[in-house]
Amino acid sequence: MKEYQTITEISGPLVFAEVDEPVGYDEIVEIETPQGETLRGQVLESSEGIVSIQVFEGTGGIDRNASVRFLGETMKMPVTEDLLGRVLDGSGNPIDGGPEIVPDKRQDIVGEAINPYSREYPEEFIQTGVSAIDGMNTLVRGQKLPIFSGSGLPHNELALQIARQATVPEEEDGGDEEGSEFAVVFGAMGITAEEANEFMDDFERTGALERSVVFMNLADDPAVERQVTPRLALTTAEYLAFEKDYHVLVILTDMTNYCEALREIGAAREEVPGRRGYPGYMYTDLAQLYERAGRIEGKDGSVTQIPILTMPGDDDTHPIPDLTGYITEGQIVMDRNLNSQGVEPPVNVLPSLSRLMDDGIGEGLTREDHGDVSDQMYAAYAEGEDLRDLVNIVGREALSKRDNKFLDFADRFETEFVQQGYDNNRSIEETLELGWDLLSDLPKEALNRIDEDLIEEHYREDEPEAAEVEA
């Protein structure tokens, strides 16, 4: 191992050093400062005679007298089942006061692409306990379903609720009493200390930490570390899923902070910027993360992703949500108006979408009426939303009795179905029964998206009202 004292330039998070032999891209570097501190970095660019190194801990304390050692290997994550219940920093070092990690193996954090031929199609239901997701935009194992939020909206509360409540319902004859083993890998990037404390308090209070691995990169940690955190989280998830047969839910928050770090490092490298100053390769970089979700033939485990991103200016055409939408299979959209009305969680189901929902619901998976109930509620809520615009012009008295029913449905849908609080865990049966309760307020003939046999079985006639009419 050669040691160099040839640093020529320090620019932001980057260090440039001269070398006299080839150095591999992504190779791990140790930099020893004159004060005796050892910092870790990664080769970002390698050309003849000079390399640029991004330093994870920041370049403070580094000068021309610092020593640079190239370790000859890429960054690896020490993985073991004992990581469950542990809290690590953004570079994978324990920060919970527990013992050192004794790994079963060390895995490359870039991961290996899943062979498309070996991928299994995602089609098994994950119950999050949140009606707006389970009933209307169902999450299935192996899917990547982002949450599109905005600054100041309670996406963290929703993320914690999903982390707490998510389960994989199994057939009664399969698995143990609790079904398959389920784990959560939580990767936080660029969050504040206050948010970090909120996350940890909730994990510890509810006992969710026992089945979770938490990676914390705070806002005052170096931006370079933010590029490593999601890769460490996903490497851990792949090990638990494909070698230990866990169903792993990966929650990554906030992808906007991750992309800002990409832009910052791109500017330090003096790259030619793309849209709005973000690097031209951001699509590829995001795809490298999102595409690590999935199922593999012959493996019992699965990796499901819920990336969370705050849309700058609530603009869904911004490059971050725009590119994310191309790569992932739908989105859950949080709404500022619903939030101001006190709806918890403020999920707007109309622009939300789960592209794999149809394959993960129905008889044998959730319930045979799930698809029809969801379609009918979408149609009725959309009609109610249109009528709200009309009411602003002509007033409610000008509407027919039928239209008033749809207006009432839209109000009840928001205040009873979407609104449930962050501590209420609804089973899929409760969600669907609540859906039938709302749909039974509509005239039977208006339910044109539900099979007649299902209407006969589940529609609830309003008996007291009928008795009143007879009287």
C-alpha positions in Angstrom: 0.0 0.0 0.0 1.5 3.3 -1.1 1.2 6.5 0.9 1.3 9.9 -0.9 1.9 13.4 0.4 1.0 15.0 -2.9 -2.3 16.9 -2.2 -2.4 19.8 -4.8 -5.8 21.3 -4.2 -8.8 21.3 -1.8 -12.1 22.4 -3.2 -15.3 22.1 -1.0 -15.7 18.4 -0.2 -13.0 17.4 -2.8 -9.3 16.8 -2.4 -7.0 16.5 -5.5 -3.8 14.5 -5.2 -1.1 13.5 -7.6 -0.3 9.7 -8.1 2.2 7.8 -10.1 0.2 4.6 -10.7 -3.4 3.8 -11.8 -6.1 4.2 -9.1 -9.6 2.6 -9.4 -12.8 4.5 -9.6 -14.8 4.4 -6.3 -11.7 3.1 -4.5 -11.7 3.8 -0.7 -9.1 6.3 0.5 -7.7 7.0 4.0 -6.4 10.6 4.6 -4.3 11.2 7.7 -4.2 14.8 8.8 -1.2 16.4 10.4 -3.2 16.3 13.7 -3.3 12.5 13.5 -6.9 12.2 12.6 -7.8 9.6 9.9 -10.6 10.6 7.5 -12.2 8.3 4.9 -12.9 9.2 1.3 -13.7 7.7 -2.1 -12.1 8.2 -5.5 -14.5 10.3 -7.6 -12.4 10.7 -10.7 -9.2 9.1 -11.8 -7.1 10.3 -14.7 -3.4 9.9 -15.5 -1.3 11.5 -12.8 -4.1 13.0 -10.7 -7.2 11.8 -8.7 -10.1 13.6 -7.1 -11.3 12.3 -3.8 -14.6 13.1 -2.0 -14.0 13.0 1.8 -17.0 11.7 3.8 -16.2 13.6 7.0 -15.5 16.9 5.3 -12.1 18.4 4.4 -11.6 20.3 7.6 -8.1 19.8 9.0 -6.6 18.6 5.7 -3.7 20.5 4.2 -0.8 19.7 1.8 1.0 17.8 4.5 -1.7 15.2 4.9 -1.0 11.6 3.9 -3.2 9.8 1.3 -3.5 6.0 1.3 -5.4 4.1 -1.4 -6.9 0.8 0.1 -7.4 -1.0 -3.2 -11.1 -1.8 -2.6 -14.5 -0.2 -3.0 -16.6 0.7 0.0 -18.2 -2.2 1.7 -21.0 -2.5 4.3 -20.4 -5.0 7.2 -23.7 -7.0 7.2 -25.2 -9.3 9.8 -28.7 -10.1 11.1 -27.6 -8.5 14.4 -27.9 -5.1 12.7 -31.7 -5.2 13.5 -32.3 -2.9 16.4 -29.2 -0.8 15.8 -28.8 2.9 14.9 -25.9 3.9 12.6 -24.7 7.1 11.3 -24.7 8.0 7.6 -21.4 6.2 7.1 -22.5 3.0 8.8 -20.8 3.4 12.2 -22.9 2.6 15.3 -24.1 5.7 17.2 -26.4 4.0 19.7 -23.8 3.2 22.3 -24.1 -0.6 21.6 -21.3 -3.0 20.9 -19.1 -3.0 17.7 -20.7 -4.8 14.8 -19.3 -8.3 14.1 -20.2 -8.8 10.5 -21.1 -12.1 8.8 -19.7 -10.7 5.6 -18.8 -7.4 3.9 -20.9 -6.5 0.8 -20.1 -3.9 -1.8 -22.5 -0.9 -1.3 -23.0 -0.4 -5.1 -24.8 -3.8 -5.1 -25.4 -6.1 -8.0 -28.1 -5.4 -10.6 -30.9 -7.9 -10.4 -31.0 -10.0 -13.7 -34.4 -9.0 -15.3 -34.9 -12.7 -16.2 -34.6 -13.6 -12.5 -37.0 -10.9 -11.2 -40.3 -12.1 -9.9 -43.3 -9.9 -10.7 -44.5 -8.1 -7.5 -48.0 -9.2 -6.7 -48.4 -9.8 -2.9 -50.1 -7.3 -0.7 -48.3 -5.3 2.1 -50.7 -3.9 4.7 -49.6 -0.5 5.9 -52.7 0.1 8.1 -53.3 3.4 6.2 -56.7 3.3 4.4 -55.7 5.9 1.7 -52.8 3.6 0.7 -54.2 0.1 1.4 -57.6 0.8 -0.1 -56.8 3.1 -2.9 -53.1 2.9 -3.8 -52.1 -0.6 -2.6 -48.4 -1.3 -1.9 -47.1 -4.7 -3.0 -43.9 -6.6 -2.1 -41.0 -5.6 -4.3 -42.6 -2.3 -5.4 -41.0 1.1 -5.2 -43.8 3.6 -4.3 -42.6 7.2 -3.4 -44.3 9.7 -1.3 -44.5 13.2 -3.0 -44.7 15.7 -0.2 -43.9 19.4 0.3 -42.0 21.5 2.8 -43.8 21.6 6.2 -46.2 18.7 5.4 -46.3 15.7 7.8 -44.5 13.2 5.6 -42.3 12.1 8.5 -45.3 11.2 10.6 -46.7 9.1 7.7 -43.3 7.4 7.2 -43.2 6.5 10.9 -46.7 5.2 10.8 -45.9 2.9 7.9 -42.6 1.8 9.5 -44.6 1.0 12.7 -47.6 -0.7 11.2 -46.5 -2.4 8.0 -47.0 -6.2 7.9 -47.2 -9.0 5.4 -50.4 -10.8 5.9 -49.8 -14.5 5.1 -52.3 -17.3 4.3 -53.5 -19.0 7.5 -51.6 -22.2 6.8 -48.3 -20.5 5.9 -45.6 -19.2 8.2 -45.8 -18.7 11.9 -48.5 -16.9 13.8 -47.1 -13.5 12.9 -46.6 -14.4 9.2 -43.2 -13.9 7.5 -40.5 -12.0 9.2 -40.7 -8.4 8.4 -38.0 -5.8 8.8 -37.7 -2.1 8.2 -34.5 -0.3 7.0 -34.8 3.4 7.6 -32.4 5.7 5.8 -32.5 9.4 6.8 -30.5 12.0 4.7 -30.0 15.6 5.6 -32.6 15.7 8.4 -32.4 18.1 11.4 -31.4 17.0 14.9 -35.0 17.7 16.0 -36.4 15.3 13.3 -33.8 12.7 14.2 -34.9 12.8 17.9 -38.5 12.6 16.8 -37.8 9.5 14.7 -35.8 7.8 17.5 -38.3 8.6 20.2 -41.1 7.1 18.1 -39.0 4.0 17.2 -38.2 3.3 20.8 -41.6 4.2 22.2 -43.5 1.8 19.9 -40.9 -1.0 19.9 -40.5 -0.7 16.1 -36.7 -0.4 16.6 -36.5 -4.1 17.4 -37.2 -5.0 13.7 -35.5 -1.9 12.2 -32.0 -0.8 11.1 -31.7 3.0 11.2 -29.2 5.1 9.3 -29.0 8.7 10.3 -27.3 11.4 8.2 -28.0 14.8 9.8 -28.2 18.2 8.1 -24.8 19.3 9.6 -23.1 16.1 8.4 -21.1 16.4 5.1 -23.1 16.3 1.9 -20.7 13.7 0.5 -21.9 11.2 3.2 -25.5 11.7 1.9 -24.5 9.9 -1.3 -23.4 6.9 0.7 -26.3 6.6 3.2 -29.0 5.2 0.9 -26.5 2.7 -0.6 -25.5 1.4 2.8 -29.3 1.1 3.7 -30.1 -0.8 0.5 -27.1 -3.1 0.9 -28.3 -4.0 4.4 -31.8 -4.5 3.0 -30.6 -6.8 0.2 -28.6 -9.0 2.7 -31.7 -9.3 5.0 -34.0 -10.0 2.1 -32.1 -12.3 -0.2 -29.8 -14.1 2.3 -32.0 -14.1 5.5 -35.4 -14.3 3.8 -36.9 -11.1 5.4 -39.5 -9.0 3.7 -37.8 -5.7 4.0 -39.4 -2.2 3.7 -36.9 0.5 2.9 -37.9 4.1 3.8 -35.6 6.7 2.4 -36.1 10.4 3.5 -35.5 12.9 2.1 -34.5 12.2 -1.5 -34.5 16.0 -2.2 -31.6 16.4 0.2 -29.8 13.5 -1.6 -30.2 15.3 -4.9 -29.0 18.6 -3.5 -25.9 16.8 -2.3 -25.4 15.5 -5.9 -25.7 19.1 -7.2 -23.3 20.4 -4.6 -20.6 17.8 -5.5 -21.2 18.3 -9.2 -20.6 22.1 -8.8 -17.4 21.4 -6.8 -16.2 19.2 -9.7 -17.1 22.0 -12.1 -19.4 19.7 -14.2 -21.7 21.1 -16.8 -25.0 21.4 -15.1 -28.3 20.0 -16.4 -31.9 21.1 -15.6 -32.0 23.7 -12.8 -28.4 23.1 -12.0 -28.7 19.3 -11.2 -26.2 16.9 -12.8 -27.2 15.5 -16.2 -26.7 12.0 -14.8 -29.2 12.4 -11.9 -31.7 10.1 -13.6 -29.1 7.3 -13.8 -28.0 7.9 -10.2 -31.6 7.7 -8.9 -32.3 4.7 -11.0 -29.3 2.9 -9.4 -31.1 3.3 -6.0 -34.7 2.8 -6.9 -34.1 -0.3 -9.1 -32.6 -2.2 -6.1 -36.2 -2.9 -5.0 -37.7 -6.2 -6.1 -38.1 -10.0 -5.7 -35.8 -12.7 -7.0 -36.9 -16.1 -8.2 -36.1 -18.8 -5.7 -35.7 -16.3 -2.9 -38.3 -15.9 -0.2 -37.4 -12.4 0.8 -38.2 -9.1 -0.9 -37.1 -5.4 -0.9 -39.9 -2.8 -1.1 -39.0 0.9 -1.2 -40.9 4.0 -0.1 -38.7 7.0 -1.0 -39.9 10.3 0.4 -39.2 13.6 -1.3 -40.3 17.1 -0.7 -41.1 18.8 -4.0 -39.5 22.3 -4.1 -42.2 24.9 -4.3 -44.8 22.0 -4.4 -43.9 21.7 -8.1 -44.3 18.2 -9.5 -42.5 19.1 -12.7 -39.3 19.8 -10.7 -36.5 17.5 -11.9 -36.5 15.4 -8.6 -40.2 14.3 -8.6 -40.2 14.3 -12.4 -37.4 11.8 -12.7 -38.5 9.8 -9.7 -42.0 9.4 -11.3 -40.4 8.0 -14.5 -38.5 5.3 -12.5 -40.9 4.2 -9.8 -44.3 2.5 -10.0 -46.6 5.3 -9.0 -46.7 7.9 -6.1 -48.5 8.8 -3.0 -49.2 12.6 -3.1 -49.7 14.6 0.1 -51.9 17.7 -0.1 -51.5 21.1 1.5 -55.3 21.9 1.5 -56.2 18.6 3.2 -53.4 19.3 5.8 -54.8 22.7 6.5 -58.2 21.1 7.2 -56.6 18.8 9.8 -56.8 15.6 7.8 -54.3 13.0 9.0 -52.6 11.8 6.9 -53.3 14.4 4.2 -53.1 12.0 1.2 -54.8 13.2 -2.0 -55.9 10.0 -3.7 -56.8 11.6 -7.0 -53.2 12.3 -8.3 -51.9 9.4 -6.3 -51.3 6.1 -8.2 -50.0 2.6 -7.6 -49.3 1.0 -11.0 -49.0 -2.5 -9.5 -52.1 -2.3 -7.4 -54.3 -4.4 -9.6 -51.9 -7.3 -9.4 -51.7 -7.2 -5.6 -55.4 -7.2 -4.7 -58.5 -9.3 -5.1 -59.6 -12.8 -4.0 -56.8 -14.7 -2.2 -54.7 -11.5 -1.7 -57.0 -9.0 -0.1 -60.7 -9.4 -0.8 -62.7 -10.0 -4.0 -64.5 -6.7 -3.8 -61.3 -4.6 -3.3 -60.8 -3.5 -6.9 -64.5 -2.6 -7.5 -64.8 -0.7 -4.2 -61.6 1.3 -5.0 -62.7 2.1 -8.6 -66.2 3.2 -7.4 -64.8 5.4 -4.6 -62.3 7.1 -7.0 -65.2 7.8 -9.4 -67.5 9.1 -6.7 -64.8 11.3 -5.1 -63.8 12.7 -8.4 -67.4 13.6 -9.2 -67.8 15.2 -5.7 -64.6 17.3 -6.3 -66.0 18.5 -9.7 -69.3 19.4 -8.0 -67.5 21.5 -5.3 -66.3 23.8 -8.1 -69.9 24.0 -9.4 -71.2 24.9 -5.9 -68.8 27.8 -5.7 -70.6 29.3 -8.8 -74.3 28.3 -8.5 -74.7 27.4 -4.8 -75.7 24.1 -3.3 -79.4 24.7 -3.6 -79.2 24.6 -7.4 -77.9 21.0 -7.3 -80.1 17.9 -7.7 -80.6 15.5 -4.8 -78.3 13.0 -6.5 -75.5 15.7 -6.8 -75.9 16.5 -3.2 -75.3 12.9 -2.3 -72.0 13.0 -4.2 -71.0 16.2 -2.4 -71.7 14.6 0.9 -69.7 11.5 -0.2 -66.6 13.7 -1.0 -66.8 15.3 2.5 -67.2 12.0 4.3 -64.5 10.4 2.2 -62.0 13.0 3.5 -63.2 13.2 7.1 -63.8 9.4 7.7 -61.8 7.4 5.1 -58.6 9.4 4.5 -58.7 10.9 8.0 -57.6 8.3 10.6 -54.8 9.8 12.7 -51.2 8.6 12.9 -51.9 6.0 15.6 -54.8 4.2 14.1 -53.9 0.9 12.4 -56.8 -0.3 10.1 -56.8 -3.8 8.7 -57.8 -4.2 5.0 -61.1 -5.6 6.1 -61.8 -2.5 8.2 -60.8 -0.2 5.3 -63.1 -2.0 2.8 -66.0 -2.1 5.3 -65.6 1.6 5.8 -65.6 2.0 2.0 -69.0 0.2 1.7 -70.3 2.3 4.6 -69.6 5.4 2.5 -70.8 4.0 -0.8 -74.1 2.9 0.8 -75.0 6.6 1.1 -75.1 6.8 -2.7 -78.1 5.5 -4.7 -77.7 1.9 -5.8 -78.0 2.8 -9.5 -75.0 5.1 -9.1 -72.7 2.2 -8.3 -71.9 1.4 -11.9 -68.3 0.2 -11.3 -69.2 -2.6 -8.9 -70.4 -6.1 -9.8 -74.1 -6.6 -9.0 -73.5 -9.7 -6.9 -71.1 -7.7 -4.7 -73.6 -4.9 -4.4 -76.3 -7.4 -3.2 -73.8 -8.8 -0.7 -72.4 -5.6 0.8 -74.7 -2.7 0.1 -76.4 -1.4 3.3 -79.9 -0.1 2.8 -80.7 2.9 5.0 -83.5 1.2 6.9 -84.4 4.0 9.3 -84.9 6.4 6.4 -87.0 3.8 4.5 -89.2 3.3 7.7 -89.7 7.1 7.9 -90.8 7.2 4.2 -93.3 4.4 4.9 -94.6 6.3 7.9 
